[in-house]
C-alpha cells in the first residue's frame, strides 16, 4: 500500500472511523487485497479492536484464490492467531498458531506463541519440546529473555530444595503472625529508600495494624543505613519487620543481579511460611495499595493461592502470571507450591548467569502453576493493578476497581526518584522538582 494512504488509514482508525476504514480497504488499491487487509487488521489490533481485526482477516482469507502468495496467507494467519489470542478466543488461537507453526516451524515468534498456547491448554509435553529449543524473546524494556528458563518437567519434580545456600534469609525482625496478613516485598537498599516510606504510608491508612509489613532486603553493606530507613518507616507504620538476603557470589552480570532481586522475595516467603500460618501477600515495593489489601481475601474465594492472570497473554507465557501481586494461604497445597517455586528458582540460579534472565519470577510462577495438579489457584484479574496512570486521584482509581497503583509503570522512567505519591490532588500533572531533580505527582 502507498505509504501516504497507509498513514491516512491509520489516522482514520485512530479516530474510530472503522466503517470508513473498511470501505477504504475494499475500494482502494485492491491489487493486493489480502496484504491490505492484513495491514489494516494489524492496525486494528494495535487499537485493541481484536474482533474487528478477526472479522477483516476471516473475510480476506475466505476470498483468497490460487493467485495469492503463500507467504501472504501465512502472514494473515499469524495476524489472525494473534488477534484471537488477545481477544480471549484461546481454542481458535491454538488452532491458528498450530497451522502457522506447521508451515513456519523456524519462525521463533510463531514457535513461542504456539508453545505458550499449548502449555496453557494443558499440552505440556508438546509445549516443553518447543520451549527446549531455547528461543530468544524480546521484552518490553528492550532486553531479551529465553525459553530455556521455561521447564515444566522441572516444575513438577517432587524433590525439595534444602534451606540455606542461594535462598538464605537472615531475620533481624520476624513477623509475629498474629495479624490478618503479611505484606511481603523484596528490594535492595536503593528501592527501600525510594519507596519504603510511601508503601508504609499507604498501608497505614487502614489503621487497624492487622497487616504485618515485611521488607526482605538484598545486601548487607549498608546495614546501618538500612536499619535507619527501617526505623523511619516503623514510625510511619509500627507493624513493620525486615530481613536480609545475600546476593550469591556466582551472580555477576547486571541482568542476573536484577533477576535475582525479582525472585529473592520467594526465599523470604518460604522462610516466613515455615514460621507462621496466616496469609502472605507478595507484591512489588514500587506499587501502593489503593484500598485495604485484606479485601482480596474477602472478595475472592482463595483456598490455596491467587495469582494475577492476563487473559490476553495465553500466547505469551512470560506474561501469563504477573509477579507484581500474588497471595498464599496457609494450606498444605499452598506450602507445597511455595516449596516447588523456590526449588525451581534455586535450580535456575545454580545453572548460572545464562539462566538468570528477565521474567524468571514470572516464568517460575507460570511453570509451577501449570505443573501443579493439587493446588487451587484463583486467577486475579490483571486490571486490579493500575499502570500508566498519573493524573487521577486515589478515589477515582478505586472507583474504577483498581486495588494497586504501580508507580514505576505510571511515572516517566527518566525520573528515578519520587517525592510524593499520595495522589491527593485531582488532575495535577507530574512536575520536576528544580532543586532536587525529583519527580513529584
N, C-alpha and C positions, 0 to 999 in steps of 0.2 A: 504494500500500500504506500502511496505517496506520503512522505513524512509530514507534509503540511496538513494533508487530510487526516492522517492518523492523530496528529496533535489536536485537530478540531474535534475528532471523535472522542478523544479522551476528555476534552473540555465539556462536551455536552453530557457525557456520562457523569462527570463530577457534579453537574447541575441537576442530575436526576432525570434528565430528559431521555428516558430509556426507549420510549416509543419512537422518538426521532432517531435514536441510535440504531434501532432495529431497521427502520425504514432506510436509513443511510446505507446500512450494510447490505440490504437486499437490492438496492438500485444503483449503487455507485461502485465502479471498479470491480465488476463481477468476474474479471479474468481469473481470479484466484479466490473463489468464494469460501473454500474451507480454511485457507490461510487467513482471510479477513475475519471469518467467524471465530477462529482461534484467538486472534489478536484482540477482538472485541470481548470475548469471554474472559480472557486473562485480565483485561482492564476491569470488567465487572467483578471478578474475584478479588482484585485489589480493593475494590469498594465494598467487599463482603456481601455482594449481591450474588450469592452462590447459586440459588435456584434459577435466576435468570441466566447465569453462565451455563448451567446444565441444559436448560431449555434450548439455548442457541446451539450448543455443541451437538445435542441429540439430533436436532433438525438438520444441521450441516452434515453430520456423519451419515444420516439416513439418505441424504440426497447424493452421496458420492457415487461416482461411476468408475469404470476401469481406467479413466484417464488421469485420476488423481494419484500423485506420487505417494509411495508407501510411507516415506518419512513424514510427509504432511499429515497423513492419517494417524501415525503414532504420536506426533506432537499434539494433535487434537485429543486423542485418547488420554494422553498424560495430563492434559489440562482438565479433562473431564474427571479423571480419577481424583485429582487434587480438589476440585470443587465438591465432589461427592464426599470426600473425607472431611472437608471443612464444614459442610452443611449437616454432618451427622448421619449421612447415609452410608454407614460403615460396611454393610454387606456388599453394596454395589461398589464402593471404593476398593474393597478387597478384590472383587472380580476384575474391575478395570485395571488396577495396578498389576494383577496377575497376567492379564492379556499383554500389557506393555512389557512386563518382565520376560515373558516368553520370546518376545520379538527383540528386546533390548537388554539382555542379561548383563551386559557390560557397562551400562549406564548407572553410575553409582547412586544418583538421586532416586532413580526408579527402584533399584535393588533395596535401598534403605527404606523407602516408603512402603514397598511391598512386604518386607520383613516385619516392619512395625505393625502393619495391618494383620499379618499372620499371627504375631505374638498376642496382640490384643484379642483376636478371635479365638485364641486357645491352641493354635497350631504351633506349639513351642519348639518342637524338634526342627521343623522346616525353617522357622524363623532363625533358630540358632545356627543352622548351616549357612545362612546368608550373612548373619552378623559376624561369623568367624572369618569372613573374607577381609576383615579389617578395613572398612570403608571410612574414608575421611568425611566428616560432616562439618559444614560451616555453622558457626554460632552467630547469634545476633550481634555480639560485641566485636566482631572482626577476627576472633580466634577460631580455632578448629578443635573438634574432638574426634573420637574414632570409635567405631563399633567394637573394638577389641575389649572395651570395658563393659559390654553387654553380654553377660554369660548366664543364661538361665539355668543351666545344669549346675553351675557353682552355687547359685542362689538357693537351690533346692537340696543341697547336701546337708545331711543331719549333723555332721561333726561341728562342734562349737569351738570358738576361739578362746583360749585362756585369758584371764585378766593380765594386765601389765603390757610391756612392750610398747607398740605404737599407740595403744589406747590407754596408757596410764593416766590416772586422774588423781591429782593431789588436792584434797579438800582442805581449804582454810576454814570454811564455814559450810555446814551441811544443812540442806532444807530439813525442817523438823518433821514434815509430813502430817502436820495437824491442821492444815488448811484444806481448801477445796480443790486446789490445783497448783502444780508447779509450772511456772512460765520460764522455760529454759531457752537461753540464747548463747551462741558461741561467737567469739570475736578475738581480735588482737587488741593490744593496748590503745592503738590509734582509734579504732572503731568504738571502743569503750568510752574514750574521752569525747568523741563526736556525738554519739547517740545515746549513751547510757542514761544520762540525766533526763533526756526527753522521753525515753521509754518509761522511766520510773514516774515521771510527772503524769504521763497518760494513764498508767495503771493506778496511780494514787487517786485519780478522780472517782474511783469506785469505792474508796473509803473504808470498806469493811475488813481489809487486810486478809481476806481469805485466799488471796493469790500469793504464793511464795515466788518471788522473782529471783532467778538464779543466773548468774553470769559465769560461763566457762571460758577462761581466758588463756590463749596460747602465748607462751613466752614468760620467762621469769627475770629477764634482765632489768626490767624497771619495776620490780615488785613493790618497792616502797611507794613509787609514784602511783602504781595501780591501786594500792591499798588506800591511798589518799583520795583517789577518784571514787572508789567504792564507799569510803566514809561519807563523802559528799552526797552520793546517791542515796545512802541509807538515811540521811537527814531528810530527803525528799520522800522516800518510801522505806519505812522501817523494816518491813518484812523482806529483806534483801540478803542473799547469800552468794558466795562465789567459790570457784575452784580454779586450779591451774592445770594446763596440759603442756607438754613439751613437744616442739616440732622435731620429728625424727631426723637424725643426722644424715640419713640416706636420701633425704629430700633436698635437692639443690636448686632446681630451676624455679623461676618466679611463678610459672604456671602451676608447677607441682605444689608450691607453698600455698598458693591461693586455693587450689583444690583441697588441700589438707584443712585449711581454715573452714571450708564449707562442710567438711564431714566430721570435724573434731567434736562437735556437739553431741554426736551419737555415742561417743565413748562416755561422755558425761551422762547421757540418757541412761545407758546401761548401768553405770555405777549408782546413779540415784535410784533407779528402779530396784536394784538389789537391796536397797535400804528402807524404802518406804513404799506404801501401797495406795497412792492417790493418783488421779490422772495427771499426766505430764504433757503440756503443750510445748512443742518445739517450734521456734519461729526465728526469723531474721531479726537482728538487732536494729537494722535500719528501716524498720517499719513500726508504726504505732497502732495500738488498738483504738478504734473509734467508739467501741462500746465494751461492756464487760465481757472478757473472753470466756467467763463461766457460762455465758448464754449459749455457747456452742454445745455444751453438754445438755442444755435444756431444749435446744432447737433441733438437734439431730439425735437419733437413736443409736448411739455409739456403744457397741458391745465390746469390741477389741481395739480397733484403730480407726482413724479417719485421716484421709489424705486428700489434698487438693487434686481435682481431676479436671483436665481440659478436654471437653468432648470434641473439640476441633483438632486434637493432636493425635488421633489414632494412627496417622501416617508419619508421626514424628515422635517416636517413643521417648526421646530425651526430654520432651516437654510434656509427656502424658501426666506425670505427677510432679507438680512444682514442690520444691523443698521449702518454700517460704513459710508454710504452715502445715504442721501435722500434729495429731493428738493420739496419745497412747494411754489406754486404761490399764488397770492392774490385773487384768485377766491373764490366765496362763497362756492363752494363744497370743496375746499381745507381747508377753515376755519372750515367747519363742520367736516371734517376728523380730524383736529387738536384737536377740542373740544372732539370728541369721543375718540381719542387716550389718551388724558390727563384724561378723565373720567375713562377709562379702567385702566390706571396705578394707579390712585388715589384709586380706589376701591381695587386693589390688596394690596396697601400699608396699607389701613385701615384694611384689613383682617389679617395682622400680618406677623411675620417673615417667617412663613411656606409658604407664597405666594411670598416672596421676594427672588426669585430663579434666577439662571443663565439663561440668554437669555430672561428675562422678556421684555426687549426692543423689541427683535425680535418677541416674542410671541404676544405682543401688536400690532405691525405693521401688522403681518400676519392676526390676528383676525379681526382687524378693516378694513383692505383691503378686506377681504373675505365677511364681513358683509355689507360693503358699496355698495349700489346699484346705487348711483348717481355720485360717484367720478370717474373721468377719470384718471386711473393710468398707467403711462408709465413704462415699465419694462426696467430698465437699465441693461445691461449685467454685470454679476458679474466679468467678466475678465477685467473690466476697472480699477480694483484695483490690483496692483502688490503685491504679498505676497511671502514669502520665496525667495526673490531676494536680493542679496547682491552685487555681483561683476559685476555690469553693470552701465553704465553711464546714466544720465538723458535722453540724446539724444537717446540712444538705447532703453530705455523703452518707450519713446514717439513714436518711430518708430514702436514699436510693438502694439500700440494702447492703452497703459495704460494712464490713466488720474491722478491716485493717486498711491502713494507708501506707503505701510504700514510698519512702522518702526519696531514695536514690533513683527510683523509676519515675519520679514526678518532677525532679528538680534538674536543671541544666547540669549535665555531668562535668562541665568545665569548672564548676564551683565545687571544691572538695570539702567545704565546711559549711555548716549551717548555724545560724544564730538563733532562729526562732521558728519552731514548727507547731505552734499552738493552734493554728487555724482558727483564730478567734475573730478575725476581721473579714468581713464579706468582700469578695471581689477585689482584694488588694493584690496586685501583681507582684511577682518576685522582683526584688531590687538588690543591688550590690552595695554593701556597706563600704564607703570610700576609705574609712580608717583602717578597718581590719581586713578588708578584702573578702569578708564572709558574706554568704548569701542568706538573706532573710526572707520570710514569707509574710 
